[in-house]
Amino acid sequence: MNKIDRLLNSANRMLRNCASKPSSDWSYVSSGLLHNDPHVSKIFHGIISGERAALAKGITLVESLNSRKKAMGEALLAKLIRHQRDLEAAGKKYTFRIGLSGAPGAGKSTMIESLGMKLTEEGHSVAVLTVDPSSVSTGGSILGDKTRMFKLSQNSKAFIRQSPSKCNLGGVTRNTNESISLCEGAGYDVILVETVGVGQSEIAVSDMVDMFCMVVPPAAGDELQGLKKGIMEVADAVIVNKADGDLLPAARRAQAEYTSALKLMRKKSELWTPQVLRVSSMTTEGMDKLWSLMSSYHQVMIDNGELSAKRERQKVVWMWNHAHDQLLDLFQSHPSVTRQRSDLERQVLNGHLSPGFAADLLLNDFFGSQKK
């Protein structure tokens, strides 16, 4: 096998493992949602009654690519969204959706356990949605975040759900937003969303939560690193984790550097100025201040109507995100694309075509076939 064949085999294997199976079967749309399906009704009543097993089944439905299960998941979501709207109209308090993101090794999982245990002790019910990276070689995920939340996983007031990223960019899965709605329907008032270890530009979680927190380890970079565009621009708070022991001096320097960097950035909202806090997940030092800051942000956004407006904008964003994902699946699985794929890949590797021109050829044939 020559070098080009080996490269083609490797690239195709990565594409197969990273891409979910094409979900281009939308037959359930024309047949209508299965509102009266007994299985959907059973799961719905189980979720609003606080049954953890029913919640887990519901999340599995919304994550499924099977056409019938997809229809059941959408029907379940419709019921729960309507149920939540009725509760809010009757005066139920807003839930609090918090996204936590940062580089690998920042200590996100350990910090979430420490924060989650504090919240349950104060009477909150906490749902944790974690996203684990999927292998580009095998497509599998370890789903090991729960091992770092041993105490929280045994807490009756907490629910932890791990999902594979399936190589989706942005640090979250396609269905994390729907999973948040299901958790709220089950009565969890604080939803913590932990992304995969991400870089500076992967900020999809900020479009599905009320507050977005960037978690950094001590000595994560100098002030110039904090000034770089991307994740820092959308952060409502920066949390310097592992501020204990020998790392405490480095954590103090990091806090000062990020505080200085934030002053030079344009504020996301006139109602809120992002702050930088130090915490220790091991000693719980700083956790009280962190929750106090989060609670203040939540209340400010509610009082000024910004929280409601933000959630409405997020719904539109995710409508288009779903459309984008579905169109990409449709394109990759279309006969006009699969027929030419191997030949065009080989010509690109041989240097006979540029990647951009090869992509334009595929798009031209794809849209041409749609007109016939």
N, C-alpha and C positions, 0 to 999 in steps of 0.2 A: 504494500500500500504506500503510495507516494505521499509527499508532504501535503499537497492540496487536498487529497482524499481524507487524510487524517484531520485536517482543519475543518472540512465540511462535516465530517461525522461528529466532531466535537461540537461545532456550532449548532447542528441540528438536534443533538442530544440536549444541549442547554435550552434550546427553544421549546422542545417537547416537555422538559421537566419544569421549566419556569412558567409556561403558559397553561392556564386552566383549560379544560376541555371546552371547545366552542359551545357557547350557550345561545345559539341562534334560533332556538325553538321558542317562539313567542305565541304558540297556539293558544295558551291559556288566556291571552289578552282578549281574543275574539270570543272565547267561550265564557268569559266572565270569571270573577273571583269566586272561590268556593266558600262563601260566607256561611252556608248551611251545612257544610261538611261536618259530620259528627266528631271526627278526629280533631279538626280545627277548634270546634267548640269545647271539646274536652281539654285541650291544651290551654286555650284561652282562660277557661275558668280555673284551671290549675295555676296558671301564672298569676292571675289577680288575687288568688288565695295564698300566694307566697310559696308555692311548692317549687323547690329547687329543681327537682327532676323535670317538671313541666317546662321550666325556664330553659333548661339545657336542651330539651327536645325542640323548643321553639327556635333557639339559636341555630340548631342543626338544620331546621327547615329553611331558614332564611339564607343560610350559607350554601344550600344545595343547588346544583345545576340541573337536576332532573326537572322536567317540565311540570309534572303534576305536583311535586313537592314545592317547586318554586311558586306555583299557584296557591298552594296551601299556606306557604310562608307569607305571601302578599296579603292573603285574606286575614291571616292572624294579625299582621301589622296594622291593617285597616281597622280591625276591631279594637286593638289596643290603643291606637292613636285617638280614635273616637272616645274611648273610655277615659283616657288621660285628659282630653279636652273637656269632657263633662266634669271631671274632678276639679280641674283648675277653675272652671266657671263657677263651681260651688265653693271656691275659696281655698282649695288645697295649695300649699306652698310650692314654689318652684323647686325642682330637684337641682342639684349642682353637678355639672359635668366638668371634670378637670382632666386635661391632657398633660402627660409628663413625657418629655422627650429628651434625648441627649446622646452623646457618643457611647459606644460600648465600654463597659467598665466604670460608668459614672455612679453606679450603685442605685439605679432606679428601682429595681425589685425590692431590695432591702429597705429602701426608704419608704416604699409603698406599704410594706408590712408594718413598719413602725408607725406611719401615719394612720393606716387602717385600724390598727389595734387601739390607738388613741381615740379615734372617732367612734368605734363600737362601744368603748367604755363610756363615752359621753351620750350614748343612746342613739347614735346614727346607725343606719343599715347601709353597708358598703358593698358595691359591686365593682370588681376589678376585671377589666378586659385587657389581656396582654396579647401582644403579637410577636410570634417567634419567627426568625428568618428561616426561609426554606433554602435547601441546598440547590445550587445551579447544576450540580452533577446528577443528583438522584431525585430531586424534588421533595425530599423528606424534611421533616422538622423535628428537633429534639423535644420541643415543648417542655423546657426545663425550668421556666420562670417560677412555677409553683413550688419547686423545691427550696427556693429562697424565701418563700412565704409560708413556712411550716405552721407557725402559730395561727396566722390569719386563715389558712385553709381549714383549720379545725374550729374556727369561730362560727357559731350558729347565726350570727348577724352579718356574716360576710359571704359573698359568692365570688368565686374566681373562675374565669373561663379563658383558656388559652386557645389561640387560633394560629394556624400557619400563615405566613405572609403570601405564600404562593408567588414569590418574587415580585409582588406589586411594589411599586415605588411609593414613597411618601411616608413609610413607616407604619402603615395600617393596612387592613385587608379591605376588600371591596364592600364587605357587609358589616364593618364595625359600627357604622352609623345606625343600621337596623338593630344591631345587638344592644345598643344603648337604649333604644326605645323599648325593647323587650324587658330590660332590667328595670327601667322606670315603671313599666306596667306591673312588675312583680313587687313594687313597693320600696325599692332601694332609692334612698334619697341622695346619696353621694355616689357618683360613677367615676371611677378612676381608670383612665385609658393609658396604658403604657405601650409606647411604640417600640419597634425594634431599634437597635442602636443605629442612630442616623447621623448624617452630616449636616452641612449648613443649609441645604436647599430643600430638605425633605420635611415639609410642614403641613401635609394633608390633614393631620389630626386637628390643626387649629381651626379648620372649617367644620368641625363636628362637636366642639366643646365650648363651654362658657369661658373657661380660663385656661390659658396655655402656659405651661411652666417649662423652662429649659433647665435641665439638671446637668451640672458640670462638676468634675472632680477638681481637687486642688491642683494648681500648676497646670491647668488645661491650656494655657496660652497667655500671651501678654495682652496689653490693651489693644494692640492692632488686631489681634484675633477677634476681640469682642466687637470691633468696628465693622467687621466684614458683614456684607448684606446677607439676608436670608432668614435663618431661624431667629436671630436676635431681633429682627424688625417686628416679628409677630409675637414675641414673648411678653406676657403680662407680668412675669416674675422670673428671676434667675435664682436658682437654688444651688449654692456651693455645698456639695455633700462631702462626707468623710472628714468633717472639721473636728478632728479629735487626735489625741496622741501627738506623734511626731509630725503629722500633717497639718496641725492647727496653724502654725505660722504661714504655711503656704496657702491655706484656706483664707486667712485674713488678707493676704496680698491679692489673692484672686478676687475676693469681694470688693476690695478697693479699686482694682483695675476694671472690673465689669461695671461698677457704679459710675466710674469716670466715663466709660464708653457709652453707657446708656444716656448720659447727659447730652451727648452729641448727636443722638438719633431723634428723628421726628416721632412724636408720640402718636400711637395708634388711635387713642381716644382722648378727647379733652377732659374726660371725667376721671382718668386714671393715669398715674405716673408709675411705670414699672419700677420695682425695687429688687435689691439683691440681698438675699439672706444666707446665713451660714447654718447648716444643720449637721447633726451627727445621727445617723441611723442606728448606730450601735449603742450610744448612750442616751438617745432621744433628746439630746440638747438642741434647743432651737425649734422643736416640733410645735410647742405652744405658740411661739411667735409666727411660725409658718401658717398654722391653721387660722390664727387671728387675722393675718394678712389676707388669706384666701376668703375668709368670711366677710371681711370689709369690702373686698372687690365685688363679691356676689351681691351684697346689699346695695352698694352704690349703683350697680348695673340694673338691679330690679327697680330701685326707687326712681330712676330716671328713664325707665322704659327701654333702655338699651338692650337688656337681656332678651326681651321678647322680639325686638327688631332684629337682633343678631341671629336668633334661631330661625326666624322667617327667611332671612338671606341665605342661611346655610342650607335650607331645604332646596332652594333653587340651584345652589352650587352642586349639591349631590345628585340632583336630577340630571344635570349635564355631565357629571362624572360617570354616572351609570350609562348614559347614552354613548359617551366616548368609549368606555370599556366594551360595550356590546358591539359597537361598530368595528372596533379593532379585531374582536373575535371573528366577526362576520368576514372581514377582509382576509384575515390569515387562513380561514378555512374555505374560502371561495374557490371553485374549480379553476377559474382563470388564473388565480395566484398559485395554487398548488401545482398546476401543470407546468409553469415556467420556473418555479422556485429554484430547483436544483441547477438548471442550466444557467440562470442569471447569477446564482451564487458562485458557480465555477468561473464565469466570465469576470466577476468582480475580483476573485482571488487571483486570477491570471493577469489582472491588470488591463483587460480589454475594455472594461466599463467602469465608470466611477460609481460608488455606492449611491450617490444622489440620482444619477441618470437611471440606474437599474430600478430604484424605487419608483421613479416617475413612470417607467415602462409598466410596472405592475399596476400602479394607480390608473394609468390610462386604459389598460385592458379591463380593469375591474369596473370602472365607471362606464366604459363602452359596452360591457356586457349588460349593465343595468338598463341601458337605453333600448336594448333589443326586445 
